[in-house]
Amino acid sequence: MKIALLRQRVTALGGAETTLGYLVRGLAAAGHDVAVYGTEPPDTAQAALPPGVSYVQVPVWGGKTLRLLTFALNSRRLLHRAADQVVFSLERVPDSQVYRAGDGCHREWLARRAPYLSPAARAAQRLSPFHRVMLLLERRLFTSPGLRRVIANSRQAADEVSRHYGVDPARIRVIYNGLDRARFYPLEPEARLALRHSLGTPPAREVLLFVGSGFARKGLTYLLQAFGGLNNSPADLWVVGKGHIAPYQRLAERLKVADRVRFWGPVPDAAPFYQAATVLALPTLYDPCSNVVLEALACGTPAVTTAANGAAEFIIPGANGAILPRPDDSVALREALAAFLKRGRDESQRRAAADAVATLSWEKTVARTLEVLKEAGS
């Protein structure tokens, strides 16, 4: 089978690009002819792809709004020249046969974000050319007669696509992201404490972990506010990920917790941080299914997140984490974190965390994705 796989960036560090890498390698290893369509220079992109996978550069220009639009238009033009391909898109490109909604539903994101914006910011969101183009492409994609299947990475995401755009649930398949078991696994208690010490926190102290890029959407402000009320807990907060840290450093200083907060920036491998942490906190405004939560659970680390995160489908409240109705409920967040920090040496919560995602693997994700592609191509 010939498969055209669409994603603007191949080498970025985001969850969608990680998923792209596993899918490309898995589909190519299964003997399929895979071509990736993206915007990066061929030498850069080809170096990140496995042997035998071809790469087609899609010309784009302008700022992020025009790049979004020109990628959709130009990738369609290039695809029309190549016959007998199943078009599998990880971007909002109308006329794709299979779309993987790994970035979620943009209309849902805007609706969930609006209550946390000022009136001026809400007006700017409504008038934003970027959001208007994104919504246009999303609507054209989901209403296209050529769209045969939608892959959602959580039940939440599947419901959003059906509710907002009327996509028949029979055409939607829920396929969760996989996990690399060679990287994400629990450590024995002694090894975990030794790793924590090697990363700069005494074994006697607990570690509250935040991992994510896009600090505003992921709720870092609310986490710092909650952490500011944990004065009686011997814990440090580690912040891992890409973002503008200065405002959050100033907030930590105002809350008088700056000496207990460490900003690590982006890291090539977050697994040691999950393995060393006591509990993960991700009070996100919206995530279709956060890889961070799945990876933390796989490492035996309980996770506290929100009901706006599809990964909450793997959380059993009180056993391996907590689900908050709202990201800005700092009191509920503080209480949930305090409970898991207090039980930091309780191995039962770590077993419950790992057990919750024990069935996830990239092999299963690739195999199920291939089944959907064959359905669409038949």
C-alpha positions as CSV (number, residue, x, y, z in Angstrom):
1,M,0.0,0.0,0.0
2,K,1.2,3.5,-0.8
3,I,0.7,6.0,2.0
4,A,1.1,9.7,1.9
5,L,1.6,11.0,5.4
6,L,1.1,14.8,6.0
7,R,2.7,16.8,8.8
8,Q,4.3,20.3,8.5
9,R,7.2,19.6,10.9
10,V,9.0,16.3,11.0
11,T,11.8,17.2,13.4
12,A,10.0,19.2,16.1
13,L,9.9,17.9,19.7
14,G,6.1,17.9,20.1
15,G,3.8,14.9,20.8
16,A,2.4,14.9,17.3
17,E,5.9,14.7,15.8
18,T,6.8,11.9,18.2
19,T,3.7,10.1,17.0
20,L,4.6,10.7,13.4
21,G,8.0,9.1,14.0
22,Y,6.6,5.9,15.4
23,L,3.9,5.7,12.8
24,V,6.4,6.2,9.9
25,R,8.8,3.6,11.2
26,G,6.1,1.1,11.9
27,L,4.3,1.5,8.6
28,A,7.6,1.3,6.7
29,A,8.7,-1.7,8.7
30,A,5.5,-3.5,7.7
31,G,6.5,-3.2,4.1
32,H,4.4,-0.2,3.0
33,D,5.5,2.5,0.6
34,V,5.5,5.7,2.8
35,A,6.0,9.3,1.6
36,V,6.0,12.1,4.1
37,Y,4.9,15.6,3.0
38,G,6.2,18.4,5.1
39,T,7.6,22.0,5.0
40,E,11.2,21.5,6.3
41,P,14.2,21.3,3.9
42,P,14.7,17.8,2.5
43,D,18.1,17.3,4.0
44,T,16.8,18.1,7.5
45,A,13.6,16.1,7.3
46,Q,15.2,13.1,5.5
47,A,17.8,12.7,8.2
48,A,15.0,12.2,10.7
49,L,13.2,9.6,8.6
50,P,14.1,5.9,8.4
51,P,15.7,4.5,5.2
52,G,13.2,3.8,2.4
53,V,10.8,6.5,3.4
54,S,10.6,9.3,0.9
55,Y,10.1,13.0,1.6
56,V,8.2,15.6,-0.4
57,Q,8.8,19.3,0.5
58,V,5.6,21.3,0.4
59,P,6.2,25.0,-0.4
60,V,4.8,27.5,2.1
61,W,5.3,31.2,2.7
62,G,4.3,34.0,4.9
63,G,3.5,34.0,8.7
64,K,1.9,31.2,10.6
65,T,-1.6,31.9,9.2
66,L,-0.5,32.0,5.6
67,R,1.8,29.0,6.1
68,L,-1.2,27.0,7.5
69,L,-3.3,27.8,4.4
70,T,-0.6,27.4,1.8
71,F,0.4,24.0,3.3
72,A,-3.2,22.8,2.9
73,L,-3.4,24.1,-0.7
74,N,0.0,23.1,-1.9
75,S,0.0,19.6,-0.4
76,R,-3.3,18.9,-2.1
77,R,-1.8,20.1,-5.4
78,L,1.2,17.8,-5.0
79,L,-1.0,14.9,-3.9
80,H,-3.1,15.1,-7.1
81,R,0.0,14.3,-9.1
82,A,0.6,11.1,-7.2
83,A,-1.9,8.3,-7.9
84,D,-3.1,5.4,-5.8
85,Q,-2.1,6.7,-2.4
86,V,-4.0,6.6,0.8
87,V,-3.7,10.2,2.1
88,F,-3.2,10.0,5.9
89,S,-3.0,13.5,7.4
90,L,-1.9,14.7,10.8
91,E,-2.8,18.3,9.7
92,R,-6.1,19.9,8.8
93,V,-5.9,19.3,5.1
94,P,-9.3,19.0,3.3
95,D,-9.9,15.9,1.1
96,S,-7.6,13.7,3.2
97,Q,-8.9,10.1,3.3
98,V,-7.8,9.5,6.9
99,Y,-7.3,12.3,9.5
100,R,-5.6,11.7,12.8
101,A,-7.0,14.3,15.2
102,G,-3.9,14.2,17.4
103,D,-4.1,18.0,17.9
104,G,-7.7,17.8,19.0
105,C,-10.6,19.9,17.9
106,H,-9.7,23.6,17.4
107,R,-13.3,24.7,18.0
108,E,-13.3,22.9,21.3
109,W,-10.0,24.4,22.3
110,L,-11.2,28.0,21.6
111,A,-14.4,27.3,23.6
112,R,-12.5,26.0,26.6
113,R,-10.0,28.8,26.5
114,A,-12.4,31.7,26.2
115,P,-13.6,31.7,29.9
116,Y,-10.0,32.3,31.0
117,L,-9.4,35.3,28.8
118,S,-10.1,39.0,29.4
119,P,-12.9,40.5,27.3
120,A,-10.3,42.1,25.0
121,A,-8.5,38.9,24.6
122,R,-11.8,37.0,23.8
123,A,-12.6,39.6,21.1
124,A,-9.1,39.2,19.7
125,Q,-9.5,35.5,19.6
126,R,-12.8,35.8,17.7
127,L,-11.2,38.2,15.1
128,S,-7.9,36.4,14.8
129,P,-7.1,35.5,11.2
130,F,-5.2,32.4,12.4
131,H,-8.1,31.0,14.3
132,R,-10.5,31.9,11.5
133,V,-8.4,30.0,8.9
134,M,-7.9,27.1,11.3
135,L,-11.6,26.8,11.8
136,L,-12.2,27.1,8.1
137,L,-9.8,24.3,7.3
138,E,-11.1,22.1,10.2
139,R,-14.7,22.5,8.9
140,R,-13.7,21.8,5.3
141,L,-11.8,18.7,6.5
142,F,-14.6,17.2,8.6
143,T,-17.3,17.9,6.0
144,S,-15.3,16.7,3.0
145,P,-17.0,13.8,1.2
146,G,-13.5,12.2,0.6
147,L,-12.9,11.8,4.4
148,R,-13.4,8.1,5.1
149,R,-12.0,7.7,8.6
150,V,-11.1,9.9,11.6
151,I,-8.6,8.6,14.2
152,A,-9.1,10.1,17.6
153,N,-6.5,9.6,20.4
154,S,-9.1,9.5,23.1
155,R,-12.9,9.1,23.6
156,Q,-13.0,12.8,24.5
157,A,-11.5,13.8,21.1
158,A,-13.9,11.5,19.3
159,D,-16.9,13.0,21.0
160,E,-15.7,16.6,20.1
161,V,-15.3,15.8,16.4
162,S,-18.8,14.2,16.3
163,R,-20.4,16.9,18.4
164,H,-19.0,19.9,16.6
165,Y,-19.0,18.7,13.0
166,G,-21.5,15.9,12.8
167,V,-19.1,13.2,11.8
168,D,-20.8,9.8,12.0
169,P,-19.3,8.0,15.0
170,A,-19.1,4.9,12.8
171,R,-16.4,6.6,10.9
172,I,-14.3,7.5,14.0
173,R,-11.8,5.1,15.5
174,V,-10.3,5.7,19.0
175,I,-6.6,4.7,18.9
176,Y,-4.6,5.8,21.9
177,N,-0.9,6.8,21.5
178,G,1.6,4.1,22.2
179,L,4.4,4.0,24.8
180,D,8.1,3.2,24.3
181,R,8.5,0.5,27.0
182,A,12.3,0.7,26.7
183,R,12.2,4.3,27.9
184,F,9.1,4.6,30.2
185,Y,9.0,2.2,33.0
186,P,9.0,2.3,36.9
187,L,12.2,2.2,39.0
188,E,12.6,0.3,42.2
189,P,12.4,2.7,45.3
190,E,16.1,2.8,45.9
191,A,16.9,3.5,42.3
192,R,14.3,6.2,42.2
193,L,15.6,8.0,45.2
194,A,19.2,7.8,43.8
195,L,18.1,9.3,40.5
196,R,16.3,12.1,42.4
197,H,19.4,12.8,44.3
198,S,21.5,12.8,41.1
199,L,19.1,15.4,39.6
200,G,19.7,17.7,42.5
201,T,16.9,17.0,45.1
202,P,17.7,15.3,48.4
203,P,16.1,11.8,48.6
204,A,14.2,13.0,51.7
205,R,12.3,15.6,49.7
206,E,9.4,14.8,47.4
207,V,9.2,16.1,43.8
208,L,6.2,17.6,42.1
209,L,6.7,17.5,38.3
210,F,5.3,19.6,35.5
211,V,6.2,18.7,31.9
212,G,4.9,20.6,28.9
213,S,5.5,23.3,26.3
214,G,3.0,26.1,26.1
215,F,3.0,27.0,29.7
216,A,-0.2,29.1,29.6
217,R,-2.4,26.3,28.0
218,K,-0.9,23.7,30.3
219,G,-1.9,25.7,33.4
220,L,1.5,26.4,34.9
221,T,0.2,29.6,36.6
222,Y,-2.4,27.6,38.4
223,L,0.1,25.0,39.5
224,L,2.4,27.7,40.9
225,Q,-0.5,29.2,42.8
226,A,-1.3,25.8,44.3
227,F,2.3,25.0,45.1
228,G,2.5,28.3,46.9
229,G,0.1,26.9,49.5
230,L,2.1,23.7,50.1
231,N,4.3,25.3,52.7
232,N,4.2,22.4,55.0
233,S,5.1,19.8,52.4
234,P,8.9,19.1,52.0
235,A,8.6,19.1,48.2
236,D,10.3,20.8,45.2
237,L,8.6,21.7,41.9
238,W,10.4,20.8,38.7
239,V,9.3,22.5,35.5
240,V,10.4,20.8,32.3
241,G,9.6,22.1,28.9
242,K,9.9,24.9,26.4
243,G,8.4,28.3,27.2
244,H,9.0,31.9,28.3
245,I,10.0,31.3,32.0
246,A,10.5,34.9,33.2
247,P,6.8,35.6,34.2
248,Y,6.6,32.3,36.0
249,Q,9.9,33.0,37.8
250,R,8.5,36.3,39.0
251,L,5.3,34.6,40.1
252,A,7.3,32.1,42.1
253,E,9.2,34.9,43.7
254,R,5.9,36.7,44.7
255,L,4.6,33.5,46.2
256,K,7.9,33.0,48.1
257,V,8.6,29.6,46.6
258,A,11.3,30.5,44.1
259,D,13.9,28.6,46.1
260,R,11.9,25.4,45.7
261,V,11.1,25.8,41.9
262,R,13.6,24.7,39.3
263,F,13.1,25.4,35.6
264,W,14.9,22.8,33.5
265,G,13.9,24.1,30.1
266,P,13.4,21.6,27.2
267,V,15.1,18.2,27.7
268,P,15.9,15.6,25.1
269,D,14.5,12.8,27.3
270,A,11.9,13.4,30.0
271,A,11.8,9.7,31.2
272,P,14.3,10.2,34.1
273,F,12.2,13.1,35.4
274,Y,9.0,11.0,35.4
275,Q,10.9,8.2,37.1
276,A,12.3,10.4,39.8
277,A,9.1,12.4,40.5
278,T,6.5,11.8,43.3
279,V,3.6,13.1,41.3
280,L,3.0,14.8,38.0
281,A,0.7,17.9,37.8
282,L,-0.8,19.0,34.5
283,P,-3.7,21.4,35.1
284,T,-4.2,21.9,31.4
285,L,-7.0,24.0,29.9
286,Y,-7.2,21.5,27.0
287,D,-5.5,18.4,25.8
288,P,-7.0,15.8,23.5
289,C,-4.8,13.2,25.1
290,S,-1.6,14.3,26.8
291,N,1.4,12.1,26.1
292,V,3.0,13.5,29.3
293,V,0.3,11.9,31.5
294,L,0.6,8.6,29.7
295,E,4.4,8.6,30.0
296,A,4.3,9.6,33.7
297,L,1.8,6.8,34.5
298,A,4.0,4.3,32.6
299,C,6.9,5.3,34.9
300,G,4.8,4.6,37.9
301,T,4.1,8.3,38.7
302,P,0.6,9.3,39.7
303,A,-0.9,12.2,37.7
304,V,-3.1,15.1,38.6
305,T,-4.8,16.7,35.6
306,T,-8.1,18.1,34.5
307,A,-11.3,16.8,32.9
308,A,-10.3,18.7,29.8
309,N,-7.5,16.2,29.1
310,G,-8.4,13.0,27.2
311,A,-5.6,11.2,29.1
312,A,-7.8,11.5,32.2
313,E,-9.5,8.4,30.8
314,F,-6.6,6.4,32.3
315,I,-6.9,7.9,35.8
316,I,-8.6,6.2,38.7
317,P,-9.2,9.1,41.2
318,G,-7.4,8.5,44.5
319,A,-5.6,5.4,43.2
320,N,-3.2,6.7,40.5
321,G,-4.1,10.4,40.3
322,A,-6.9,13.0,40.4
323,I,-9.1,14.7,37.9
324,L,-10.0,18.3,38.5
325,P,-13.2,19.9,37.0
326,R,-11.4,23.2,36.4
327,P,-7.7,24.0,35.9
328,D,-7.9,27.2,38.0
329,D,-9.3,25.6,41.1
330,S,-6.1,26.1,43.1
331,V,-7.6,24.8,46.3
332,A,-8.7,21.5,44.8
333,L,-5.3,21.2,43.0
334,R,-3.4,21.9,46.2
335,E,-5.4,19.3,48.1
336,A,-4.9,16.7,45.4
337,L,-1.2,17.3,45.2
338,A,-0.8,17.3,49.0
339,A,-2.5,13.9,49.3
340,F,-0.2,12.3,46.7
341,L,3.0,14.0,48.1
342,K,2.1,12.7,51.6
343,R,1.8,9.2,50.1
344,G,5.0,9.6,48.1
345,R,6.6,6.4,49.4
346,D,3.4,4.3,48.9
347,E,4.3,1.8,46.2
348,S,0.6,0.8,45.6
349,Q,-0.1,4.1,43.9
350,R,2.9,3.6,41.7
351,R,1.7,0.2,40.7
352,A,-1.8,1.5,40.0
353,A,-0.2,4.2,37.8
354,A,1.8,1.7,35.7
355,D,-1.1,-0.8,35.5
356,A,-3.4,1.8,34.1
357,V,-1.4,2.1,30.8
358,A,0.0,-1.4,30.7
359,T,-1.8,-2.3,27.5
360,L,-0.4,0.7,25.5
361,S,2.4,0.2,23.0
362,W,3.4,1.7,19.7
363,E,3.2,-1.8,18.1
364,K,-0.5,-1.9,18.9
365,T,-1.0,1.7,17.8
366,V,0.7,1.1,14.5
367,A,-1.2,-2.1,13.9
368,R,-4.6,-0.5,14.6
369,T,-3.7,2.5,12.5
370,L,-2.8,0.2,9.6
371,E,-6.2,-1.5,9.9
372,V,-7.9,1.9,9.5
373,L,-5.7,2.8,6.5
374,K,-6.7,-0.4,4.8
375,E,-10.4,0.3,5.5
376,A,-10.0,3.7,3.9
377,G,-8.1,2.4,0.9
378,S,-10.4,-0.5,0.1
